[in-house]
Each structure stands twice: as C-alpha cells, then as structure tokens.
Amino acid sequence: MCSGPSMEPTIQNPDIVFAENLSRHFYSIQRGDIVIAKSPSDPKSNICKRVIGLEGDKILTNSPSGFFKGHSYVPTGHVWLEGDNLQNSTDSRYYGPVPYGLIRGRIFFKGIYQYAFAEGQPRVQPAVMQGYPRFGL
C-alpha cells in the first residue's frame, strides 16, 4: 500500500498497488513510471513516486512553494522522482536526484481495497490507472 497524499489523485490512501522488480535490474525504468523506492531521507521507509527524469536529463524544477524555478541535471546512476500532488509531496525537489539503487520496484497494477460487509471479507477490485503511459491509458 502507498500511503499519504503525494500521489493523489492517481493513487489514493486505500489503494493497493502491485510492483515488480525486474525493471530495476534491467535498467528499464522509464519516464512516467510509478516506482517504489527507499526514501533518501529515511532509509527505513519507502516512497511511491513518478519518474520525471532519467540520468542525463535537464529538469525544470519548481520550489515546493512554487515561487522559484530553476534547472537541475540528473547525474549518472540517478532518477528524478516527484509525486503527482506537487503541493503535498516530499520528493526530488527537496532531496535531489535519487540513486537508481534505491528503487525497489515499478508499479504495474493498482487495485481499490474494499471490505465486503455481506461476505465479511476484504477484497481488491481492479482499478484503471489513468495517465499511466506504459499501459496506454
């Protein structure tokens, strides 16, 4: 589960996501992918963010307040990660480019967690990930 508001509206708090880790081993992470990574500021926790830039990219960055703009370069072996909810996301705008080695997996499926009261069982319903480029949505 990805928790927190940083990926809203794409991923909501009760949503369950499934990730695969082969992409990170074969260096096939692409711009637009949503990944789970170790937090650069707290290695005990994971973050769920969208890949905005790959090594060698020049990124137009906004400060978290949105008042200042600048450019950042993504160095070799790093990616630039941002949440979809820019106003409420701690991401590469705060801690800079993230080492590729911190990526744990690429999200490939999102389900909505619902509790079926009649059946007394939790269940996961498939959900469409709007704007998710790898699936043509």
N, C-alpha and C positions, 0 to 999 in steps of 0.2 A: 504494500500500500504506500502510496505517496501522500504525505500529509502536509498541510499548510496551504496557503493561498497563492503561492508563487506561480503555479501552472494553470490557474483558473483563466478562462473557462474550459480549457482543453481537458484538464484533469481536475476533478473535484475531490474534496476530502474523502467521501465514502467509496470512491472508485478503487478498484483493484486492477493493478497492471501486471503484465507478464513480460519478462525480459529474457533475452538470450545473450550469451556472452561470446559467441563465435565471432561476431563482427569486430569486437575489440581485439581479438587475437590476430585477425587477418587484416587489420587496419582498414576496414571497410565502413567505418563510421562516416556519415555524410552530413553536410549542412541540412538542417531541418529535422534531423533525427532527434528523438527524445531519449535521453540516456539517464541511467542511474550511476552516480559516481560517489566516491568518498569525498566528504566535504574538506576543502583545503583548510578551512579554519577550525574544524573539529573532526579529526580522523575517526572518531567513534561513531559518527553519524553519516548517513547517506543523503545525497541531494538528488532531486529529479529536475532536470533542466533540458532545454532545447539547445542543440548545437547551432551556433550562429556563425562561427568561423573555424577554419582549419589552419594548420601550420602554413605560414607564409601569407595569410590573408591580412588585409588592412581593414580594420573595423572602425566605423564611425560610432563613437561612444557618446552617450549622454550621461551626465552625472545622475545619481539617484534622484536628485531634486528636479532634474530636467532643465536646469538653467544653463549649464555649461556643456559645450560639445567639444570633442577632440577626436584624435585618431589614436588607435592602438594597433600594434602589429602582433600577430600570433606567432611566437617563436617555434622553431622546430621541436616536435615532440609534444605539442600542446594543442588545446582546443579552447574556443571561447564559448562559454555557456551563459545563457540568460533564461530567466523564467518568462512565460508568456504574459504574466501580470507584472509589467515592468514597475508599476508604482508600489508593488508589495513583494519584491524579490531581492534576496541577497544572492548575488551571482558574480560573474566575472567583472562587472562594473565596480565591485567592491574589492575582490581578491585577485583580480587579474586573470591571465590565461591559466588554464588548469592542465597539469601534466596528463598526457594521454593514459599513463599508467594508473591514474585514479579512477578511470571509467570501469565500472563493474559490469555493465550490460546495456543493451539497446532495447527499448520498449517496443514490442511488436503487437500487443493486444491490450485493450482496455475493456474491463467489464464493470458493470454497476453492481455494487453489493446491495442486495435486498434481503430482508427477512420475510419469509413466507409464513405469516401467522397461522394460516389454516393448516399448513403442513408441519409447523414447528421447526423448520429447518432453514438455515441461511442458504442462499444460492447466489450465483453470479450470473448476471444477464449480459450477453454481448452488447457492446456499445460501439457506435461509429466514432472513430477519432477524426473529427473534422479538421481539415487542413493538414493532415498528416501525409507528406509527399510520397513516402515510399509505398503507399497503398493506393495512390491515385485519388484520394478523397480531398 
